[in-house]
Amino acid sequence: MSEQSSATDTMSEQLLEIRYRPNPRVIDFRGTWAQQISEYMNLSEWRIIQDRIDVNDKPELIRAFVGFRNAGLIVRNATTDNYFSDQARKLFRFLFESYKDDFGVKIHVERFGVRSKTIVPFDGDMRELVKRYSSKYMQLTPGAALSIGAEIVDIGGPVNFKDEFGTFNTTSGPVTQAEGERLLTFKELKDSSYPKVGLYVDVDYWRTPHDFYSKSEVLDLIRTFTTQTLVRQKQICELVLGD
């Protein structure tokens, strides 16, 4: 990616959520589970919010949550491609192995989803990125461009797909610093941390099996979906920002 800044400048937020058949046992053990998950995940902060446990580090770069009908993980600005997947698998391995009688040896999964948002800095101005994006990825037909007869100053939007793993919805487009601040909110960052111009790519991979999944099946799904989400995200970035 000749026009892309280094990976350390890229901002990201990744979310895994598994929705399952409501399990009231989670509510019964919220206090105990919160402390144990906090210690196991090495996350110092925890709180109980109605029917859910939230466990996170102080800057909230990583947050695990377990509720009576869903559980998952949020990671912001992961330092490696594997970090998010490794932490998500660690959480669910613990839930299955430590709470067999309460969480269950199998869970009835209603929806399995992984979502990844990123803003990749662009070494150029907004007009240049809009031109690159509209010529390489999303563009008006010649007839539409002729009919409107005006210069495109911004472009972007949703494109949804389906493959062998599931359905994945995408939203992408050039963004300014102000737009980036609305799309990704980091409490610990100053406004100057957001790129002045960047490519925003949001990929949401999901499936709705409505079936029972064992520990090994859930862990395999986490690895597959986190990998595929990053693959699709990188494909769009390479297409727009590559030579």
N, C-alpha and C positions, 0 to 999 in steps of 0.2 A: 504494500500500500504506500505508494510514493508520497501521497498527500496527507497521510495519517501520522499523527504524533505517536510517541511511544506508548506501549500498553499501559504504563503506569499513570498516564494522563487520562485514560479512558475511565468514565464513571459508569457504574453499573448497579443494578438492584435485581436480585434473583429471589423468586418465591416458589416454594413447593407447598401445595395444599392437597391433602387427601380428605375427602368428605366420605363419611361412612354412616351406616345405620346408627341412629342415636343410642348412646351407651351411658345410662344414668350412673353407672359405677364410677365413672370418671369424677363426677361431682362429689361423691362420697369421700374420695381420697385426695382432694385438691391440695390440701396443706402438706401432706406427706409427699405427694408426687412433686410438688413445686420445689421443695428442698432437695429431694434426691436428684431430680433432673438438673437443677442448678449446679450441684456438686459434680455430677457425671459429665456435663457439658462444659464445665469450667466457666460458667457464666455467673457473675456475682450478684446480679439483680433479679428479683422475682416478685411477682404480684399476682393476686387472684382477682379476676374480673368476672363477676357473675358466674357463668358456667364454663370459664376458661382459665387456664394457667398460662401466664406469659413469663418467660425466662430470657434475660438478655445481658449483654455487657453494658458498661456505663455509657459509652458513646452510641450504643444501639446500632452497631455495625452488624451484629448478629442477634437474631431473636427467634426462639423456639416457642411454639404455642401448642397446647393440647386442650381440646374442649370435648364436650359430650357428643359432638357430631362431626368434628374435624380436627385435624392436627397438621402441623407443618413447620416450615422454617423460612426465615427471611435473612438474606445475607447481602450486605452493601459493600461494594468495592472489593470483591474477592481478589486476592493476590495471585491466585493460580486458577487454571481451568477446572481443577479437580476439587478445590476447597469446598465449594457449595455442595457437590454430590457427596463428598466424604462426610461432611457434617450432618447432612440430611439422613444418610444411611446410619450414621452413629446414633442419631436420635431414635429412629424407628427400630433399630436393633435392640436398643435399651427398652423401649416400650413393649416389644414382643417378648423379650427374654425375662424382664424383671416383673412384669405385670401379667403373666399368663392367665391368671384366674380372673383378672378384672378387665384388662385391655383385650385379652383373647389371643389364642394361638392362630386364629384366622379372623379377619374383619371383612364385613360386607361393604365393599367399596362402591359408592354411588358415583363419585367423580374423582378422577386423578388428574392433576394438572401441574405443570411447571411453566412459570412465566419469567422471562428475562428481559429487562430493559437496559439499554446502554446508550450513552452519548459518546461518540468518538470525535475528538477534536479535529478540525479541518484547518490546514495551513493555507488559508485563503479567505476571501470575503464571501458574504452570503450569496451575492449574485453569481459568483463562480461555482459555488456548491449547488445552487439551484439548477444551473445549466448542466452540470455534470449529472445530477440526479435525474433530471427530466430527459436527458439524452440516453442514459444507460439503463434506467430502471422503470420509471413511470413517466409516460408522456402522452400528450394529446395527439390525436390523429391529425394528419396534414389538413384534412377538411375542417376539423374543429378549430385548429390554430388559425386557419385562413378566415373562417367565419367570425371568430372573436376579434382578430386583428389587433392584438395588444401584446405587450411584453409580459412574460410570466415572471412575477417577482417572488413567488413562493409556491411550493407544490409538495404534496404528500398525502397519505391516506392509507386506508386499510386494504389489504389483499389477503384473502383467506384460502387455505389449501388443505389437502388431505393426502396422507401417505399410508404406508403399511403399519405405522406405529400409532397413528391417531390423527386428529384434526389439529391444524395449527393456524392460528389467526395472527396476522402481522399488521403492524402500523409503523410507518417510517416516514422520514422526511428531514430536510435541513431545518435546524433550529438555531435561534439566537440565544444569547446568554439568558435573557429574561424568560424565554420559553423553556429553556433547560431547567431553570429554577422551579418552574411550576410542574414539570414532568417528573423530576427526581428531587426529592426534598431530603437534605441531609442536615440535621440539626447542628452537627459539629463542624460544618464547613462554612467558610466565609463566602460571600457572593463572588469574590474574585477567583474562587476555585473552579467555577463553571467556565467552560470554554466560551469564547466570544462567538464562535461559529462552530457547529458540530453536526454530525449525522446522528439522528435519533432512530433507533431500531428497537421495536417491542415485539417479541415473539411469545405467544401463549400456546403451548402444546397441551392437549387434553384428550381424555376419553371418558366415557360413562359406561363402565362395564356392568354395574349392578350385579355383582357376583362376589363370591368369597375369595379372598387372597391370603395366602400364607406369608410368613415372614420372608422366606426366600423370594417369593414372587414380588412382594412389595419392594424389596431391596434391588431386585433386578430391574423393576420398572423405574425406580429412581435413577439408576445409572443410565438406562436407555434414554429416558426423557430429558435428563439434564444434558446428556451428550448431544442429542438431536437438536435441542433448543439452541445450544451454542453453535452447532454446525449451521443451522439455518440463519442464525444471526450473522455469522461470519461470511456466509455466502452473499448476503445482501451488502455487507460492508465492503467485501472484496470487489463486488460488481460495480459499486458506485465509486469507491475510492481508489481502486487499483488502476494500473496503467492500461 
